Amino acid sequence: MSDLPSAKGAEVGRRIGVGLMYGLWKPRVLGSWRVPASGPVIFAVNHSHNVDGPMVIGVAPRASHFLVKKEAFVGPIGTFMTRTGQIEVDRHSADRTAITRALGVLENGGVLGIFPEGTRGEGDFAALRAGLAYFAVRSGAPIVPVAVLGSSEKRGRLIKGLPPLRSRIDVVFGDPFEAGDGSGRRTRKILDEATERIQKHLAAHLENARRLTGR
């Protein structure tokens, strides 16, 4: 697929992310060994801060391609995200191009990153959009829940919109799980059931991550 996001670019992005994230903050990464070493995987990441995506890209054991709202693809940052294999998505329509690219990543055995809440919020997985279930059921890829904790800390910020520099941010990877029923069918009922299954897994992982980190 010629229009596939660049796997080499994603690896470059991961290496840049490692330097940036560890240079600006103090990431504590737990459970990264749970991420399958090869084959298609979906990272389902809670989203309470702008830095959550770059943080996971930087600390994850594998290069990843995140679905990112098209509004973020502006100027040099937009060019950088495209070159590092991130996927621009229009959240207000059924973005066929983004869907095709995301499925292409999984078909090629890559890692797709999704914020299943669809937008920044409390970061508690309370409201999920149907997109994650669709990609998981359609591709058969396992979902790895990822909890980013500490990124929305407001005290001590020097730069508005960023967590306090050199503060600790915890990234907790959970056990991979299958969202579908194994049939591969994508009826509304199956997708609804998959979304419910996903929500339970993600909420349980977040609760466990908070207990583990004391946050």
ZIQUI-V375111 format. One line per field, one symbol per residue. phi: phi as a letter, one per 30 degrees, with the letter a starting at -180 (. if undefined). burial: + if it has 9 or more other ideal C-beta (glycine too) atoms within 8 Angstrom, else -. A space follows every 10 residues. Layout:
phi = ???
burial = ???
This chain:
phi = .dcdeddddd ddeddddedd dddcbbdccb iddddedaid bcdccdbcae dededdedcd dbdbccdbed dddbhddddd dddcidcdbd dcaddddddd ddddedddic cccbcddiad adicidbcdd eddeddddci ddccdbccbj dcecdidcce ibdediddbc bcccddbccd cjdidbdedd dddddddded dddddddddd ddcic
burial = ---++++-++ ++++-+++++ ++--+-++-+ -+-++----+ +++++++++- ++++++++++ -+++++++-+ -++---++-- +++++++++- ----+--+++ ++++++++-+ ++++++++-+ +-+-+--+-- +++++++-++ ++++++++++ +-+---+--- -++++-+-++ ++++-+--++ ---------+ +++++-+++- +++-++-+++ --+--
